[in-house]
Amino acid sequence: MQSQFKHKLAFIAQKKMTRKFILVFLLTFQAIYIFAEPPPKATWYRYYDSKGIANISTSVTPNHIRHGYEALDRNMQVIQRNRAYDTEADIKKAPLRAAQARQNAADLKLKTAYTNSDVAATKRNDALVHIKKQIAFQQDQLKQLQNDRISFKRQQIEYLRKAENVPNSLKNNLDNNQKNIESKKESINSLQIHYRNTQAQYDRIITRLKALE
């Protein structure tokens, strides 16, 4: 009797395990079927105009894009929403985006070249010192040319005082000296302009880098 009772208990337990297995199998199969089912396709496209009136069509038109639209399945259920996009407004903003892109590129170039405003200030000072040295050198040469001219003029006056002809060599010296003086003055003026432009350029760079820091 006891063995028969144990046999029945074993049979009942095995039957319960079989039911659980079948239940798990059915749930797994159902999940696979659900996930394998393709997403619904859009059949209708609906947008609301400025008066709130719904407009439905089977394709997307420029009005749909301008107002924003909903994609609907065949049961008229919303499966996707798309925001409004104003093409004309976007075209008007294009120059602003282009200008911003150029500014971003210029900012990146500044950061690459100078890292920060302190580095730019150091480079500015070095550049200005170098230009100052060039100006000072040109000014020394100009003074020397002016002193030479005084000497040449004295020689010329002495010849004229004696009522003698001025030698051609002295005339050539005076002509060349005058040309060199004019050339040297132009070089100094050019360096002074270069100094001011360099200072202004670096000041703009430093100001921009400070704004980005």
Secondary structure, 3 states (H helix, E strand, C coil): CHHHHHHHHHHHHHHHHHHHHHHHHHHHHHHHHHHHCCCCCCCEEEEECCCCCEEEECCCCHHHHHHCEEEECCCCCEEEEECCCCHHHHHHHHHHHHHHHHHHHHHHHHHHHHCCHHHHHHHHHHHHHHHHHHHHHHHHHHHHHHHHHHHHHHHHHHHHHCCCCCCHHHHHHHHHHHHHHHHHHHHHHHHHHHHHHHHHHHHHHHHHHHHHC
